[in-house]
Amino acid sequence: MINRLNCKEYYFSSHAVQRMFERKINKNSVISAIKEGEVIADYPDDTPYPSCLILYFVKSKPIHAVVALDIAEEKCYIITVYIPSIKLWHEDYKTRRDK
């Protein structure tokens, strides 16, 4: 499990930038999420790099970020960023609701 992402560089996918703009989430909040947030799910088999789902609170508003990590180069690739829906997530925003 990825516990902490050590990133020297950050790369935002166009999808992530679009979603951040739509949801009014700024770049600094996402970088803070990567540095200080909690990894709540790992996706070790993702390619080309393993990724994870991070939970972070910005002024008590939860955000989720999906981030892939190139461990060798210490580069983080932000895939998407969103505000988790209470319809899909329990109140802790860490556990998905059953469908």
A tleap script that builds the chain and sets N, CA, C and O, in Angstrom:
source leaprc.protein.ff14SB
mol = sequence {
  NMET ILE ASN ARG LEU ASN CYS LYS GLU TYR
  TYR PHE SER SER HIE ALA VAL GLN ARG MET
  PHE GLU ARG LYS ILE ASN LYS ASN SER VAL
  ILE SER ALA ILE LYS GLU GLY GLU VAL ILE
  ALA ASP TYR PRO ASP ASP THR PRO TYR PRO
  SER CYS LEU ILE LEU TYR PHE VAL LYS SER
  LYS PRO ILE HIE ALA VAL VAL ALA LEU ASP
  ILE ALA GLU GLU LYS CYS TYR ILE ILE THR
  VAL TYR ILE PRO SER ILE LYS LEU TRP HIE
  GLU ASP TYR LYS THR ARG ARG ASP CLYS
}
set mol.1.N position { 0.842 -1.192 0.000 }
set mol.1.CA position { 0.000 0.000 0.000 }
set mol.1.C position { 0.883 1.249 0.000 }
set mol.1.O position { 1.893 1.323 0.699 }
set mol.2.N position { 0.477 2.202 -0.787 }
set mol.2.CA position { 1.173 3.488 -0.808 }
set mol.2.C position { 0.708 4.273 0.420 }
set mol.2.O position { -0.477 4.585 0.540 }
set mol.3.N position { 1.617 4.590 1.318 }
set mol.3.CA position { 1.254 5.360 2.510 }
set mol.3.C position { 1.448 6.853 2.295 }
set mol.3.O position { 0.637 7.668 2.734 }
set mol.4.N position { 2.521 7.194 1.622 }
set mol.4.CA position { 2.834 8.600 1.405 }
set mol.4.C position { 3.452 8.718 0.026 }
set mol.4.O position { 4.296 7.909 -0.357 }
set mol.5.N position { 3.038 9.705 -0.702 }
set mol.5.CA position { 3.591 9.914 -2.031 }
set mol.5.C position { 4.711 10.935 -1.939 }
set mol.5.O position { 4.501 12.065 -1.498 }
set mol.6.N position { 5.886 10.535 -2.353 }
set mol.6.CA position { 7.026 11.443 -2.384 }
set mol.6.C position { 7.199 11.923 -3.816 }
set mol.6.O position { 7.700 11.198 -4.675 }
set mol.7.N position { 6.780 13.146 -4.055 }
set mol.7.CA position { 6.785 13.684 -5.413 }
set mol.7.C position { 7.715 14.879 -5.508 }
set mol.7.O position { 7.639 15.820 -4.719 }
set mol.8.N position { 8.582 14.814 -6.483 }
set mol.8.CA position { 9.412 15.976 -6.800 }
set mol.8.C position { 8.740 16.838 -7.858 }
set mol.8.O position { 8.975 18.044 -7.941 }
set mol.9.N position { 7.892 16.193 -8.674 }
set mol.9.CA position { 7.195 16.894 -9.746 }
set mol.9.C position { 5.746 16.434 -9.796 }
set mol.9.O position { 5.422 15.294 -9.462 }
set mol.10.N position { 4.875 17.358 -10.225 }
set mol.10.CA position { 3.447 17.075 -10.329 }
set mol.10.C position { 2.997 17.358 -11.753 }
set mol.10.O position { 3.330 18.390 -12.335 }
set mol.11.N position { 2.231 16.418 -12.302 }
set mol.11.CA position { 1.687 16.575 -13.647 }
set mol.11.C position { 0.178 16.380 -13.572 }
set mol.11.O position { -0.304 15.374 -13.052 }
set mol.12.N position { -0.554 17.348 -14.093 }
set mol.12.CA position { -2.011 17.305 -14.067 }
set mol.12.C position { -2.525 16.906 -15.443 }
set mol.12.O position { -2.201 17.550 -16.441 }
set mol.13.N position { -3.321 15.849 -15.497 }
set mol.13.CA position { -3.927 15.467 -16.772 }
set mol.13.C position { -4.928 16.547 -17.179 }
set mol.13.O position { -5.416 17.297 -16.334 }
set mol.14.N position { -5.226 16.622 -18.458 }
set mol.14.CA position { -6.219 17.601 -18.920 }
set mol.14.C position { -7.579 17.307 -18.280 }
set mol.14.O position { -8.348 18.222 -17.987 }
set mol.15.N position { -7.862 16.023 -18.067 }
set mol.15.CA position { -9.113 15.635 -17.403 }
set mol.15.C position { -9.152 16.203 -15.982 }
set mol.15.O position { -10.167 16.759 -15.564 }
set mol.16.N position { -8.046 16.064 -15.240 }
set mol.16.CA position { -7.988 16.580 -13.873 }
set mol.16.C position { -8.170 18.092 -13.851 }
set mol.16.O position { -8.909 18.618 -13.019 }
set mol.17.N position { -7.505 18.785 -14.751 }
set mol.17.CA position { -7.617 20.251 -14.807 }
set mol.17.C position { -9.056 20.660 -15.092 }
set mol.17.O position { -9.578 21.585 -14.470 }
set mol.18.N position { -9.691 19.979 -16.022 }
set mol.18.CA position { -11.080 20.290 -16.358 }
set mol.18.C position { -11.986 20.070 -15.149 }
set mol.18.O position { -12.828 20.911 -14.838 }
set mol.19.N position { -11.811 18.941 -14.472 }
set mol.19.CA position { -12.645 18.640 -13.297 }
set mol.19.C position { -12.364 19.626 -12.161 }
set mol.19.O position { -13.292 20.046 -11.470 }
set mol.20.N position { -11.121 19.993 -11.963 }
set mol.20.CA position { -10.777 20.960 -10.920 }
set mol.20.C position { -11.449 22.298 -11.201 }
set mol.20.O position { -11.989 22.928 -10.291 }
set mol.21.N position { -11.417 22.730 -12.451 }
set mol.21.CA position { -12.053 23.985 -12.845 }
set mol.21.C position { -13.557 23.920 -12.576 }
set mol.21.O position { -14.125 24.841 -11.988 }
set mol.22.N position { -14.199 22.835 -13.004 }
set mol.22.CA position { -15.647 22.677 -12.815 }
set mol.22.C position { -16.031 22.674 -11.344 }
set mol.22.O position { -17.096 23.167 -10.972 }
set mol.23.N position { -15.161 22.116 -10.510 }
set mol.23.CA position { -15.466 21.932 -9.086 }
set mol.23.C position { -14.812 22.973 -8.194 }
set mol.23.O position { -14.893 22.897 -6.968 }
set mol.24.N position { -14.161 23.950 -8.823 }
set mol.24.CA position { -13.512 25.042 -8.088 }
set mol.24.C position { -12.511 24.520 -7.049 }
set mol.24.O position { -12.504 24.948 -5.895 }
set mol.25.N position { -11.677 23.595 -7.492 }
set mol.25.CA position { -10.607 23.045 -6.654 }
set mol.25.C position { -9.293 23.525 -7.252 }
set mol.25.O position { -9.019 23.279 -8.427 }
set mol.26.N position { -8.483 24.205 -6.457 }
set mol.26.CA position { -7.255 24.759 -7.017 }
set mol.26.C position { -6.070 23.802 -6.905 }
set mol.26.O position { -6.089 22.828 -6.151 }
set mol.27.N position { -5.056 24.116 -7.675 }
set mol.27.CA position { -3.852 23.284 -7.768 }
set mol.27.C position { -3.185 23.096 -6.407 }
set mol.27.O position { -2.748 21.992 -6.082 }
set mol.28.N position { -3.104 24.155 -5.615 }
set mol.28.CA position { -2.462 24.055 -4.306 }
set mol.28.C position { -3.200 23.098 -3.379 }
set mol.28.O position { -2.572 22.398 -2.584 }
set mol.29.N position { -4.524 23.061 -3.474 }
set mol.29.CA position { -5.309 22.125 -2.660 }
set mol.29.C position { -4.990 20.685 -3.040 }
set mol.29.O position { -4.899 19.816 -2.172 }
set mol.30.N position { -4.822 20.435 -4.316 }
set mol.30.CA position { -4.512 19.082 -4.783 }
set mol.30.C position { -3.105 18.676 -4.333 }
set mol.30.O position { -2.898 17.546 -3.894 }
set mol.31.N position { -2.164 19.573 -4.439 }
set mol.31.CA position { -0.804 19.268 -3.988 }
set mol.31.C position { -0.790 19.035 -2.478 }
set mol.31.O position { -0.085 18.147 -1.999 }
set mol.32.N position { -1.557 19.819 -1.727 }
set mol.32.CA position { -1.675 19.593 -0.289 }
set mol.32.C position { -2.296 18.229 -0.006 }
set mol.32.O position { -1.885 17.538 0.927 }
set mol.33.N position { -3.275 17.847 -0.803 }
set mol.33.CA position { -3.899 16.528 -0.642 }
set mol.33.C position { -2.865 15.420 -0.815 }
set mol.33.O position { -2.841 14.456 -0.049 }
set mol.34.N position { -2.018 15.563 -1.819 }
set mol.34.CA position { -0.993 14.557 -2.077 }
set mol.34.C position { 0.014 14.509 -0.930 }
set mol.34.O position { 0.448 13.429 -0.529 }
set mol.35.N position { 0.379 15.651 -0.412 }
set mol.35.CA position { 1.383 15.716 0.651 }
set mol.35.C position { 0.826 15.324 2.016 }
set mol.35.O position { 1.523 14.701 2.817 }
set mol.36.N position { -0.443 15.691 2.285 }
set mol.36.CA position { -0.976 15.561 3.635 }
set mol.36.C position { -2.201 14.658 3.753 }
set mol.36.O position { -2.600 14.290 4.858 }
set mol.37.N position { -2.800 14.300 2.612 }
set mol.37.CA position { -4.039 13.528 2.650 }
set mol.37.C position { -3.834 12.079 3.038 }
set mol.37.O position { -2.710 11.617 3.232 }
set mol.38.N position { -4.939 11.380 3.145 }
set mol.38.CA position { -4.942 9.967 3.529 }
set mol.38.C position { -5.208 9.091 2.306 }
set mol.38.O position { -6.186 9.291 1.586 }
set mol.39.N position { -4.329 8.127 2.086 }
set mol.39.CA position { -4.548 7.162 1.014 }
set mol.39.C position { -5.627 6.195 1.493 }
set mol.39.O position { -5.446 5.503 2.494 }
set mol.40.N position { -6.752 6.149 0.772 }
set mol.40.CA position { -7.862 5.291 1.194 }
set mol.40.C position { -8.061 4.086 0.279 }
set mol.40.O position { -8.831 3.181 0.602 }
set mol.41.N position { -7.375 4.069 -0.855 }
set mol.41.CA position { -7.444 2.900 -1.748 }
set mol.41.C position { -6.186 2.874 -2.608 }
set mol.41.O position { -5.664 3.912 -3.018 }
set mol.42.N position { -5.721 1.672 -2.866 }
set mol.42.CA position { -4.557 1.462 -3.726 }
set mol.42.C position { -4.976 0.714 -4.978 }
set mol.42.O position { -5.848 -0.153 -4.946 }
set mol.43.N position { -4.342 1.066 -6.068 }
set mol.43.CA position { -4.568 0.388 -7.349 }
set mol.43.C position { -3.191 -0.010 -7.899 }
set mol.43.O position { -2.707 0.598 -8.854 }
set mol.44.N position { -2.563 -1.026 -7.303 }
set mol.44.CA position { -1.182 -1.386 -7.655 }
set mol.44.C position { -1.008 -1.897 -9.076 }
set mol.44.O position { 0.097 -1.854 -9.618 }
set mol.45.N position { -2.080 -2.377 -9.684 }
set mol.45.CA position { -1.982 -2.947 -11.026 }
set mol.45.C position { -2.267 -1.942 -12.135 }
set mol.45.O position { -2.226 -2.297 -13.313 }
set mol.46.N position { -2.554 -0.696 -11.778 }
set mol.46.CA position { -2.779 0.323 -12.802 }
set mol.46.C position { -1.507 0.519 -13.618 }
set mol.46.O position { -0.394 0.366 -13.114 }
set mol.47.N position { -1.697 0.858 -14.882 }
set mol.47.CA position { -0.553 1.105 -15.752 }
set mol.47.C position { -0.683 2.488 -16.364 }
set mol.47.O position { -1.802 2.955 -16.577 }
set mol.48.N position { 0.391 3.138 -16.643 }
set mol.48.CA position { 1.759 2.647 -16.579 }
set mol.48.C position { 2.369 2.690 -15.175 }
set mol.48.O position { 3.467 2.177 -14.958 }
set mol.49.N position { 1.645 3.311 -14.207 }
set mol.49.CA position { 2.152 3.406 -12.840 }
set mol.49.C position { 1.055 3.023 -11.853 }
set mol.49.O position { -0.128 3.219 -12.133 }
set mol.50.N position { 1.438 2.483 -10.707 }
set mol.50.CA position { 0.435 2.222 -9.678 }
set mol.50.C position { -0.190 3.545 -9.233 }
set mol.50.O position { 0.462 4.589 -9.250 }
set mol.51.N position { -1.451 3.485 -8.839 }
set mol.51.CA position { -2.120 4.706 -8.419 }
set mol.51.C position { -2.845 4.480 -7.104 }
set mol.51.O position { -2.905 3.364 -6.588 }
set mol.52.N position { -3.390 5.560 -6.580 }
set mol.52.CA position { -4.127 5.478 -5.331 }
set mol.52.C position { -5.187 6.571 -5.294 }
set mol.52.O position { -5.159 7.526 -6.070 }
set mol.53.N position { -6.122 6.395 -4.365 }
set mol.53.CA position { -7.174 7.371 -4.114 }
set mol.53.C position { -6.868 8.038 -2.786 }
set mol.53.O position { -6.659 7.368 -1.775 }
set mol.54.N position { -6.842 9.364 -2.797 }
set mol.54.CA position { -6.489 10.141 -1.611 }
set mol.54.C position { -7.695 10.955 -1.160 }
set mol.54.O position { -8.411 11.542 -1.971 }
set mol.55.N position { -7.902 10.975 0.158 }
set mol.55.CA position { -8.927 11.822 0.765 }
set mol.55.C position { -8.240 12.980 1.477 }
set mol.55.O position { -7.253 12.797 2.191 }
set mol.56.N position { -8.784 14.172 1.266 }
set mol.56.CA position { -8.239 15.365 1.910 }
set mol.56.C position { -9.385 16.341 2.127 }
set mol.56.O position { -10.337 16.377 1.347 }
set mol.57.N position { -9.287 17.129 3.187 }
set mol.57.CA position { -10.314 18.120 3.469 }
set mol.57.C position { -9.752 19.518 3.260 }
set mol.57.O position { -8.697 19.866 3.791 }
set mol.58.N position { -10.470 20.309 2.480 }
set mol.58.CA position { -10.133 21.709 2.239 }
set mol.58.C position { -11.232 22.538 2.897 }
set mol.58.O position { -12.365 22.580 2.418 }
set mol.59.N position { -10.881 23.196 3.999 }
set mol.59.CA position { -11.877 23.982 4.741 }
set mol.59.C position { -13.123 23.138 5.018 }
set mol.59.O position { -14.246 23.574 4.767 }
set mol.60.N position { -12.913 21.946 5.529 }
set mol.60.CA position { -13.943 20.962 5.898 }
set mol.60.C position { -14.717 20.386 4.707 }
set mol.60.O position { -15.675 19.640 4.904 }
set mol.61.N position { -14.315 20.722 3.472 }
set mol.61.CA position { -14.925 20.134 2.270 }
set mol.61.C position { -14.049 18.974 1.814 }
set mol.61.O position { -12.857 19.166 1.572 }
set mol.62.N position { -14.618 17.765 1.692 }
set mol.62.CA position { -13.805 16.622 1.261 }
set mol.62.C position { -13.498 16.687 -0.232 }
set mol.62.O position { -14.326 17.109 -1.038 }
set mol.63.N position { -12.298 16.261 -0.573 }
set mol.63.CA position { -11.969 16.045 -1.984 }
set mol.63.C position { -11.281 14.689 -2.102 }
set mol.63.O position { -10.598 14.236 -1.183 }
set mol.64.N position { -11.474 14.068 -3.234 }
set mol.64.CA position { -10.773 12.841 -3.596 }
set mol.64.C position { -9.870 13.163 -4.779 }
set mol.64.O position { -10.253 13.899 -5.688 }
set mol.65.N position { -8.681 12.606 -4.752 }
set mol.65.CA position { -7.757 12.735 -5.882 }
set mol.65.C position { -7.234 11.350 -6.228 }
set mol.65.O position { -6.819 10.595 -5.350 }
set mol.66.N position { -7.259 11.027 -7.497 }
set mol.66.CA position { -6.648 9.788 -7.977 }
set mol.66.C position { -5.304 10.182 -8.569 }
set mol.66.O position { -5.224 11.000 -9.486 }
set mol.67.N position { -4.244 9.579 -8.021 }
set mol.67.CA position { -2.884 9.964 -8.365 }
set mol.67.C position { -2.058 8.728 -8.691 }
set mol.67.O position { -2.067 7.751 -7.942 }
set mol.68.N position { -1.343 8.775 -9.813 }
set mol.68.CA position { -0.414 7.711 -10.190 }
set mol.68.C position { 0.990 8.171 -9.816 }
set mol.68.O position { 1.323 9.351 -9.928 }
set mol.69.N position { 1.803 7.225 -9.371 }
set mol.69.CA position { 3.142 7.566 -8.896 }
set mol.69.C position { 4.202 6.792 -9.661 }
set mol.69.O position { 4.219 5.561 -9.672 }
set mol.70.N position { 5.088 7.553 -10.301 }
set mol.70.CA position { 6.293 6.983 -10.898 }
set mol.70.C position { 7.330 6.990 -9.785 }
set mol.70.O position { 7.992 7.999 -9.543 }
set mol.71.N position { 7.465 5.861 -9.116 }
set mol.71.CA position { 8.321 5.768 -7.928 }
set mol.71.C position { 9.773 6.069 -8.258 }
set mol.71.O position { 10.441 6.788 -7.514 }
set mol.72.N position { 10.267 5.531 -9.358 }
set mol.72.CA position { 11.679 5.713 -9.721 }
set mol.72.C position { 12.029 7.181 -9.952 }
set mol.72.O position { 13.097 7.638 -9.545 }
set mol.73.N position { 11.140 7.913 -10.600 }
set mol.73.CA position { 11.393 9.314 -10.938 }
set mol.73.C position { 10.796 10.292 -9.926 }
set mol.73.O position { 11.026 11.498 -10.014 }
set mol.74.N position { 10.025 9.765 -8.961 }
set mol.74.CA position { 9.340 10.585 -7.956 }
set mol.74.C position { 8.451 11.642 -8.606 }
set mol.74.O position { 8.481 12.817 -8.240 }
set mol.75.N position { 7.660 11.191 -9.581 }
set mol.75.CA position { 6.728 12.066 -10.287 }
set mol.75.C position { 5.303 11.602 -9.993 }
set mol.75.O position { 5.005 10.408 -10.033 }
set mol.76.N position { 4.433 12.560 -9.699 }
set mol.76.CA position { 3.031 12.258 -9.461 }
set mol.76.C position { 2.192 12.766 -10.626 }
set mol.76.O position { 2.348 13.896 -11.089 }
set mol.77.N position { 1.311 11.907 -11.078 }
set mol.77.CA position { 0.406 12.232 -12.172 }
set mol.77.C position { -1.017 12.269 -11.618 }
set mol.77.O position { -1.554 11.242 -11.204 }
set mol.78.N position { -1.614 13.437 -11.614 }
set mol.78.CA position { -2.962 13.592 -11.087 }
set mol.78.C position { -3.928 13.229 -12.210 }
set mol.78.O position { -3.980 13.885 -13.250 }
set mol.79.N position { -4.683 12.172 -11.968 }
set mol.79.CA position { -5.596 11.633 -12.981 }
set mol.79.C position { -6.938 12.362 -12.950 }
set mol.79.O position { -7.440 12.811 -13.980 }
set mol.80.N position { -7.508 12.473 -11.745 }
set mol.80.CA position { -8.773 13.185 -11.587 }
set mol.80.C position { -8.889 13.674 -10.157 }
set mol.80.O position { -8.212 13.186 -9.252 }
set mol.81.N position { -9.766 14.653 -9.976 }
set mol.81.CA position { -10.046 15.229 -8.666 }
set mol.81.C position { -11.543 15.490 -8.616 }
set mol.81.O position { -12.120 16.011 -9.570 }
set mol.82.N position { -12.176 15.125 -7.495 }
set mol.82.CA position { -13.615 15.351 -7.393 }
set mol.82.C position { -14.038 15.492 -5.940 }
set mol.82.O position { -13.288 15.169 -5.019 }
set mol.83.N position { -15.243 15.978 -5.759 }
set mol.83.CA position { -15.860 16.065 -4.439 }
set mol.83.C position { -16.727 14.823 -4.294 }
set mol.83.O position { -17.680 14.646 -5.053 }
set mol.84.N position { -16.413 13.953 -3.323 }
set mol.84.CA position { -17.172 12.714 -3.197 }
set mol.84.C position { -18.634 12.974 -2.795 }
set mol.84.O position { -18.920 13.802 -1.930 }
set mol.85.N position { -19.523 12.260 -3.435 }
set mol.85.CA position { -20.954 12.398 -3.175 }
set mol.85.C position { -21.354 11.548 -1.975 }
set mol.85.O position { -20.932 10.397 -1.855 }
set mol.86.N position { -22.160 12.111 -1.095 }
set mol.86.CA position { -22.666 11.372 0.063 }
set mol.86.C position { -23.591 10.230 -0.396 }
set mol.86.O position { -23.851 9.296 0.363 }
set mol.87.N position { -24.080 10.313 -1.632 }
set mol.87.CA position { -24.895 9.227 -2.169 }
set mol.87.C position { -24.047 7.991 -2.467 }
set mol.87.O position { -24.546 6.867 -2.419 }
set mol.88.N position { -22.761 8.200 -2.773 }
set mol.88.CA position { -21.872 7.089 -3.118 }
set mol.88.C position { -20.924 6.700 -1.990 }
set mol.88.O position { -20.398 5.587 -1.972 }
set mol.89.N position { -20.707 7.614 -1.051 }
set mol.89.CA position { -19.730 7.399 0.018 }
set mol.89.C position { -20.398 7.577 1.378 }
set mol.89.O position { -21.301 8.399 1.538 }
set mol.90.N position { -19.939 6.793 2.356 }
set mol.90.CA position { -20.401 6.981 3.727 }
set mol.90.C position { -19.882 8.318 4.246 }
set mol.90.O position { -19.061 8.967 3.598 }
set mol.91.N position { -20.362 8.723 5.411 }
set mol.91.CA position { -20.038 10.031 5.976 }
set mol.91.C position { -18.543 10.238 6.216 }
set mol.91.O position { -18.086 11.378 6.309 }
set mol.92.N position { -17.773 9.144 6.318 }
set mol.92.CA position { -16.324 9.287 6.507 }
set mol.92.C position { -15.603 9.569 5.191 }
set mol.92.O position { -14.419 9.904 5.191 }
set mol.93.N position { -16.304 9.438 4.084 }
set mol.93.CA position { -15.780 9.643 2.724 }
set mol.93.C position { -14.641 8.684 2.376 }
set mol.93.O position { -13.906 8.899 1.413 }
set mol.94.N position { -14.507 7.618 3.180 }
set mol.94.CA position { -13.478 6.609 2.941 }
set mol.94.C position { -14.079 5.300 2.444 }
set mol.94.O position { -13.395 4.489 1.819 }
set mol.95.N position { -15.362 5.101 2.726 }
set mol.95.CA position { -16.011 3.829 2.448 }
set mol.95.C position { -17.156 4.034 1.471 }
set mol.95.O position { -18.047 4.854 1.692 }
set mol.96.N position { -17.114 3.272 0.386 }
set mol.96.CA position { -18.204 3.343 -0.606 }
set mol.96.C position { -19.468 2.699 -0.041 }
set mol.96.O position { -19.409 1.714 0.696 }
set mol.97.N position { -20.591 3.268 -0.399 }
set mol.97.CA position { -21.873 2.674 -0.033 }
set mol.97.C position { -22.135 1.478 -0.943 }
set mol.97.O position { -21.680 1.439 -2.086 }
set mol.98.N position { -22.870 0.513 -0.423 }
set mol.98.CA position { -23.287 -0.624 -1.242 }
set mol.98.C position { -24.352 -0.133 -2.216 }
set mol.98.O position { -25.174 0.726 -1.897 }
set mol.99.N position { -24.306 -0.704 -3.404 }
set mol.99.CA position { -25.283 -0.294 -4.428 }
set mol.99.C position { -26.593 -0.955 -4.220 }
set mol.99.O position { -27.529 -0.727 -4.986 }
savepdb mol mol.pdb
quit
